[in-house]
Amino acid sequence: MGKFFAVVLTIITLLSAYFVVAHTWWMPVDISVHGPGVDHQLEETMLGSGILFVLSQLVLAYFVFRFGDSKGARKAKNFPGGATPLIIAAIVLVGIEILTLSFVGSKVWAAIYFTPPEPGSMHIDVQAEQFAFYFRYAGPDGQFGSLHPDKIDDGNGNYFGLDPANDVAARDDIVVGSLTIPVNKPILLTLHAKDVGHSFYVRELRLQQDFVPGIVIPLHFTATQTGKYEIVCTQLCGLGHYNMKAYLEVLPQDQFDTWLKSQSQ
Amino acid sequence: MDHGSAQPAVHHMTPPTTFIRKYVFSLDHKVIGLQYYGLALVAVFTGMVLSWFMRIHLGWATAAIPLLDKLSPNGAPGGVITPEYYLSLLTMHGTIMVFFVLTNAPFAGFGNYFLPIQVGAEDMAFPKFNMMSFWVTFVAFLVLIAAFFVADGPPISGWTAYAPLSAVGGDSGPGEALGQTLWGLSIAIFCVGQLLGSLNFIATTLDLRTKGMTLAKMPLSTWAWFVTACIGLLAFAVLLPACILLVLDRIAGTSFFIPGGLVISDKLQPHNGGSPLLWQHLFWFFGHPEVYIAILPAIGIVSHILPTFTRKPLLGGQRVVIGCMVAIGFLSYVVWGHHMFLSGMNPFSALLFSVPTLIITIPATIATLIWLGSIYGANIRFTTPALFCLGFISVFISGGISGFFLAQPSIDTYLHATYFVVAHFHFVMGVAAIFAIFAGTYFWAPKMWGRMMNETLGKIHFWLTFIGVYAIFMPMHYLGLAGNVRRYSAFVDDYLVPLIPVHKFITVAALLTGAAQLIFLYNLIHSRFKGPKASDNPWDATSLEWDTTSPPPFDNFGGRHLTVYHGAYEYGVAGSKGDYVMQTSPEKIVGES
């Protein structure tokens, strides 16, 4: 029985590790300035905990194989050195791992969430609702119109609750259903939720942030590669949650300028 | 420290005679323990069948599931699950499993049955509270299940019930009308039951220990139930008011969790001033300790059973594992924010919550090394409970290690809300705890029913389950790494469609592993009535539950007042007649302090 346990556990362990080592399923290519830090942190953690996983499963398999019932033929032994060295090893090794991960990881986290957006960032307002994202650009005047929840009227395309009749700044605001941005330009998003909680997740940007009703949450990033990517909702928001998505289009600056111009007409 | 005071005669030594007092409204902790266990058994099979429906839908979105349209004509017209009914199944699966299985079975079930016996008491400190705690829990279960039968269907907001989705009523979606209110009431009632139970566990452990049963001599399972009760007393005391406030938001027009200016279903909501993050803080202040309410009894049960089958005490004695459990208990209160790294709370606090979360891995690692070190040099008896203990160690390692990733905000920003999280908590909290429940069932069934379970069926059950859970949950890590979002009823995004074959594999594995549980159910029921009679101490074990008949008499020890001389794990004792010494044996052990 011990032998069988060891064989099964070894196969499970090696098979589990294989798909990670082979990157059969893995993160897509990163397209953000802060992303390499996230990838590095994840890969370092994978290396450390992967070794720990394989090692401890194989030790378990070996011990179970080696120390099955001998029906009295073998005298029971204690682990050499007793518990103290194991406890010290656990505290020191795991402690060092934790300190290293926290120290390096904090910097990565800080680079995304502590730093203010770069001066001159392009500001885009985001409204999340059941079950769509809408994006608002300030228009030629560079000013966002103010928001009035009572004016929200999806039927007439007023997703943000603008009041162009009384609010000059709102008149040229551009509201669209996908996020189009220029490449290599710092972007500042301000996240609003119209109804319930949602979340903004773009795998390629290595970025995720909840929308919380009642508060406006800033989020900033810089995309480094052009292309079309999916923005999906990751906070359970109701029956259409699975289908709540938008596209992120990263364009060269000149194409972006043309696009923006076409939108204001 | 001798605990010499006379025990209060909680039963007055008169066994009940009527059926109702004996089996229904019983004051006997053993009957109450079995009632909890039975409720958990009904709950776990219900939860498992719900997960089958979900898995089938995730693999084959248009599949018609037989009979499901009869159960829910609206939720699954023609047997095909609608997106909202998928979320209902998800919500009910999570709620049933976390509350009515993982809290009920290892803690309330086994704890009620064995804690008083393991400390040498006749019953719990407050038998009437004990009876109430079960029946309150039973009512909570009925209220929750009632949500399946209301017009609008069960709630869709997940077991975490994030506001405002869960707080504004029917406007936010189907199932968010009466179904969600029933959910809130059910959990509030459940909290009352747990609070009564926790008080009872603590008082019994501290006050009703028999002569010589010092805290240091208590079995590790009892230690685990004691620490868990302390955690539960604080955790459920926070969830209870949180649920009351949620229900008030829903039915009394208050705005604890709902801010102003929300437009839902084209209606401006009549609320103002509340905070969705307040619900998250209250919920996770309970929710994270809850993880340990599920896993600490599992750690205790495995640490209790393992020495019986390795035939030697745990490496370093009991105090190392006790220390680990107490440390985990304390730390469980300062880590709740790791569920909220991306919730919009101050990003500085993410780092504050990350560090203690990572520190929890230290006591968890020590416990694991102690188990491994205890296997070294042993003579393992490969019984079914022993196999489930070994399996527990393996899945606990697998589930624990993925915690390294999620504890770090910088990685959580990618992996949060993906299947990586689903894999993590199912392994460490679900599967590990279930393995301990199985180990406990095979181990204690002879004591609880006086009959042995079938070993061959038990071993077949173990192997199918062990391989099965890895086939189900290991691939979920890969899905998470590929960014597969959880709580989606279908995968329509361009990058998710290629991952559907992995989901199909998981579905097949889940159905097969689920079917293997029928072997367990058959074994359990068949052995209960037809199994070979068990002796008083079939496993050659040392603690007090093996020092009485199988099953124990009404007052547990037939009027004997026990005196305890030894720790709970005197196995492989040199110079002793057997290879073990019972806790109550007056025999001297060379070198025992």
HADDOCK unambig.tbl for C-alpha pairs under 7 A between the chains (distance, minus, plus):
assign (segid A and resid 1 and name CA) (segid B and resid 382 and name CA) 6.76 0.50 0.50
assign (segid A and resid 16 and name CA) (segid B and resid 474 and name CA) 6.76 0.50 0.50
assign (segid A and resid 25 and name CA) (segid B and resid 478 and name CA) 5.62 0.50 0.50
assign (segid A and resid 25 and name CA) (segid B and resid 479 and name CA) 6.88 0.50 0.50
assign (segid A and resid 25 and name CA) (segid B and resid 481 and name CA) 6.75 0.50 0.50
assign (segid A and resid 25 and name CA) (segid B and resid 482 and name CA) 5.64 0.50 0.50
assign (segid A and resid 26 and name CA) (segid B and resid 478 and name CA) 6.97 0.50 0.50
assign (segid A and resid 26 and name CA) (segid B and resid 481 and name CA) 5.22 0.50 0.50
assign (segid A and resid 26 and name CA) (segid B and resid 482 and name CA) 4.76 0.50 0.50
assign (segid A and resid 27 and name CA) (segid B and resid 481 and name CA) 5.70 0.50 0.50
assign (segid A and resid 27 and name CA) (segid B and resid 482 and name CA) 4.98 0.50 0.50
assign (segid A and resid 27 and name CA) (segid B and resid 483 and name CA) 6.87 0.50 0.50
assign (segid A and resid 38 and name CA) (segid B and resid 410 and name CA) 5.98 0.50 0.50
assign (segid A and resid 38 and name CA) (segid B and resid 411 and name CA) 6.05 0.50 0.50
assign (segid A and resid 41 and name CA) (segid B and resid 411 and name CA) 6.91 0.50 0.50
assign (segid A and resid 42 and name CA) (segid B and resid 411 and name CA) 5.98 0.50 0.50
assign (segid A and resid 45 and name CA) (segid B and resid 405 and name CA) 6.61 0.50 0.50
assign (segid A and resid 49 and name CA) (segid B and resid 401 and name CA) 6.19 0.50 0.50
assign (segid A and resid 53 and name CA) (segid B and resid 397 and name CA) 7.00 0.50 0.50
assign (segid A and resid 53 and name CA) (segid B and resid 398 and name CA) 6.70 0.50 0.50
assign (segid A and resid 53 and name CA) (segid B and resid 401 and name CA) 6.86 0.50 0.50
assign (segid A and resid 57 and name CA) (segid B and resid 394 and name CA) 6.37 0.50 0.50
assign (segid A and resid 60 and name CA) (segid B and resid 372 and name CA) 6.36 0.50 0.50
assign (segid A and resid 63 and name CA) (segid B and resid 375 and name CA) 6.40 0.50 0.50
assign (segid A and resid 63 and name CA) (segid B and resid 376 and name CA) 5.83 0.50 0.50
assign (segid A and resid 67 and name CA) (segid B and resid 376 and name CA) 6.59 0.50 0.50
assign (segid A and resid 67 and name CA) (segid B and resid 377 and name CA) 5.83 0.50 0.50
assign (segid A and resid 67 and name CA) (segid B and resid 378 and name CA) 5.39 0.50 0.50
assign (segid A and resid 67 and name CA) (segid B and resid 379 and name CA) 5.59 0.50 0.50
assign (segid A and resid 67 and name CA) (segid B and resid 380 and name CA) 6.26 0.50 0.50
assign (segid A and resid 68 and name CA) (segid B and resid 379 and name CA) 5.16 0.50 0.50
assign (segid A and resid 68 and name CA) (segid B and resid 380 and name CA) 4.63 0.50 0.50
assign (segid A and resid 68 and name CA) (segid B and resid 381 and name CA) 6.81 0.50 0.50
assign (segid A and resid 69 and name CA) (segid B and resid 379 and name CA) 4.16 0.50 0.50
assign (segid A and resid 69 and name CA) (segid B and resid 380 and name CA) 4.77 0.50 0.50
assign (segid A and resid 69 and name CA) (segid B and resid 381 and name CA) 5.44 0.50 0.50
assign (segid A and resid 70 and name CA) (segid B and resid 379 and name CA) 6.06 0.50 0.50
assign (segid A and resid 76 and name CA) (segid B and resid 377 and name CA) 5.32 0.50 0.50
assign (segid A and resid 76 and name CA) (segid B and resid 378 and name CA) 5.22 0.50 0.50
assign (segid A and resid 76 and name CA) (segid B and resid 379 and name CA) 6.52 0.50 0.50
assign (segid A and resid 77 and name CA) (segid B and resid 377 and name CA) 4.41 0.50 0.50
assign (segid A and resid 77 and name CA) (segid B and resid 378 and name CA) 6.53 0.50 0.50
assign (segid A and resid 78 and name CA) (segid B and resid 376 and name CA) 6.82 0.50 0.50
assign (segid A and resid 78 and name CA) (segid B and resid 377 and name CA) 5.85 0.50 0.50
assign (segid A and resid 79 and name CA) (segid B and resid 373 and name CA) 5.67 0.50 0.50
assign (segid A and resid 79 and name CA) (segid B and resid 376 and name CA) 5.90 0.50 0.50
assign (segid A and resid 79 and name CA) (segid B and resid 377 and name CA) 6.83 0.50 0.50
assign (segid A and resid 82 and name CA) (segid B and resid 315 and name CA) 6.62 0.50 0.50
assign (segid A and resid 82 and name CA) (segid B and resid 316 and name CA) 6.42 0.50 0.50
assign (segid A and resid 83 and name CA) (segid B and resid 315 and name CA) 5.81 0.50 0.50
assign (segid A and resid 83 and name CA) (segid B and resid 316 and name CA) 4.87 0.50 0.50
assign (segid A and resid 83 and name CA) (segid B and resid 370 and name CA) 6.96 0.50 0.50
assign (segid A and resid 86 and name CA) (segid B and resid 369 and name CA) 6.72 0.50 0.50
assign (segid A and resid 87 and name CA) (segid B and resid 366 and name CA) 5.77 0.50 0.50
assign (segid A and resid 90 and name CA) (segid B and resid 362 and name CA) 6.39 0.50 0.50
assign (segid A and resid 90 and name CA) (segid B and resid 365 and name CA) 6.35 0.50 0.50
assign (segid A and resid 90 and name CA) (segid B and resid 366 and name CA) 5.97 0.50 0.50
assign (segid A and resid 91 and name CA) (segid B and resid 362 and name CA) 6.03 0.50 0.50
assign (segid A and resid 94 and name CA) (segid B and resid 362 and name CA) 6.32 0.50 0.50
assign (segid A and resid 98 and name CA) (segid B and resid 358 and name CA) 6.20 0.50 0.50
assign (segid A and resid 102 and name CA) (segid B and resid 355 and name CA) 6.97 0.50 0.50
assign (segid A and resid 105 and name CA) (segid B and resid 408 and name CA) 6.92 0.50 0.50
assign (segid A and resid 105 and name CA) (segid B and resid 410 and name CA) 5.76 0.50 0.50
assign (segid A and resid 106 and name CA) (segid B and resid 351 and name CA) 6.80 0.50 0.50
assign (segid A and resid 108 and name CA) (segid B and resid 410 and name CA) 5.94 0.50 0.50
assign (segid A and resid 109 and name CA) (segid B and resid 409 and name CA) 6.44 0.50 0.50
assign (segid A and resid 109 and name CA) (segid B and resid 410 and name CA) 4.69 0.50 0.50
assign (segid A and resid 113 and name CA) (segid B and resid 347 and name CA) 6.27 0.50 0.50
assign (segid A and resid 114 and name CA) (segid B and resid 347 and name CA) 6.94 0.50 0.50
assign (segid A and resid 149 and name CA) (segid B and resid 261 and name CA) 5.44 0.50 0.50
assign (segid A and resid 149 and name CA) (segid B and resid 262 and name CA) 6.94 0.50 0.50
assign (segid A and resid 149 and name CA) (segid B and resid 263 and name CA) 6.83 0.50 0.50
assign (segid A and resid 150 and name CA) (segid B and resid 268 and name CA) 6.51 0.50 0.50
assign (segid A and resid 194 and name CA) (segid B and resid 262 and name CA) 5.63 0.50 0.50
assign (segid A and resid 194 and name CA) (segid B and resid 263 and name CA) 5.87 0.50 0.50
assign (segid A and resid 195 and name CA) (segid B and resid 262 and name CA) 5.03 0.50 0.50
assign (segid A and resid 195 and name CA) (segid B and resid 263 and name CA) 5.31 0.50 0.50
assign (segid A and resid 195 and name CA) (segid B and resid 264 and name CA) 5.10 0.50 0.50
assign (segid A and resid 196 and name CA) (segid B and resid 164 and name CA) 5.45 0.50 0.50
assign (segid A and resid 196 and name CA) (segid B and resid 165 and name CA) 5.37 0.50 0.50
assign (segid A and resid 203 and name CA) (segid B and resid 414 and name CA) 6.75 0.50 0.50
assign (segid A and resid 203 and name CA) (segid B and resid 483 and name CA) 6.32 0.50 0.50
assign (segid A and resid 206 and name CA) (segid B and resid 413 and name CA) 6.61 0.50 0.50
assign (segid A and resid 206 and name CA) (segid B and resid 414 and name CA) 5.28 0.50 0.50
assign (segid A and resid 207 and name CA) (segid B and resid 413 and name CA) 5.64 0.50 0.50
assign (segid A and resid 207 and name CA) (segid B and resid 414 and name CA) 6.14 0.50 0.50
assign (segid A and resid 208 and name CA) (segid B and resid 342 and name CA) 6.93 0.50 0.50
assign (segid A and resid 208 and name CA) (segid B and resid 413 and name CA) 5.27 0.50 0.50
assign (segid A and resid 208 and name CA) (segid B and resid 414 and name CA) 6.56 0.50 0.50
assign (segid A and resid 209 and name CA) (segid B and resid 342 and name CA) 5.18 0.50 0.50
assign (segid A and resid 209 and name CA) (segid B and resid 343 and name CA) 6.86 0.50 0.50
assign (segid A and resid 210 and name CA) (segid B and resid 342 and name CA) 5.84 0.50 0.50
assign (segid A and resid 210 and name CA) (segid B and resid 343 and name CA) 5.20 0.50 0.50
assign (segid A and resid 210 and name CA) (segid B and resid 344 and name CA) 6.21 0.50 0.50
assign (segid A and resid 212 and name CA) (segid B and resid 344 and name CA) 6.88 0.50 0.50
assign (segid A and resid 213 and name CA) (segid B and resid 259 and name CA) 6.71 0.50 0.50
assign (segid A and resid 214 and name CA) (segid B and resid 259 and name CA) 5.21 0.50 0.50
assign (segid A and resid 214 and name CA) (segid B and resid 260 and name CA) 6.68 0.50 0.50
assign (segid A and resid 217 and name CA) (segid B and resid 344 and name CA) 6.59 0.50 0.50
assign (segid A and resid 234 and name CA) (segid B and resid 417 and name CA) 5.97 0.50 0.50
assign (segid A and resid 234 and name CA) (segid B and resid 485 and name CA) 6.24 0.50 0.50
assign (segid A and resid 236 and name CA) (segid B and resid 157 and name CA) 6.81 0.50 0.50
assign (segid A and resid 236 and name CA) (segid B and resid 487 and name CA) 6.70 0.50 0.50
assign (segid A and resid 237 and name CA) (segid B and resid 165 and name CA) 6.68 0.50 0.50
assign (segid A and resid 238 and name CA) (segid B and resid 156 and name CA) 6.73 0.50 0.50
assign (segid A and resid 238 and name CA) (segid B and resid 173 and name CA) 6.14 0.50 0.50
assign (segid A and resid 239 and name CA) (segid B and resid 83 and name CA) 5.49 0.50 0.50
assign (segid A and resid 239 and name CA) (segid B and resid 84 and name CA) 4.52 0.50 0.50
assign (segid A and resid 239 and name CA) (segid B and resid 173 and name CA) 6.81 0.50 0.50
assign (segid A and resid 240 and name CA) (segid B and resid 83 and name CA) 6.94 0.50 0.50
assign (segid A and resid 241 and name CA) (segid B and resid 488 and name CA) 6.57 0.50 0.50
assign (segid A and resid 242 and name CA) (segid B and resid 488 and name CA) 4.43 0.50 0.50
assign (segid A and resid 242 and name CA) (segid B and resid 489 and name CA) 5.92 0.50 0.50
assign (segid A and resid 242 and name CA) (segid B and resid 490 and name CA) 6.15 0.50 0.50
assign (segid A and resid 242 and name CA) (segid B and resid 491 and name CA) 6.89 0.50 0.50
assign (segid A and resid 243 and name CA) (segid B and resid 492 and name CA) 6.73 0.50 0.50
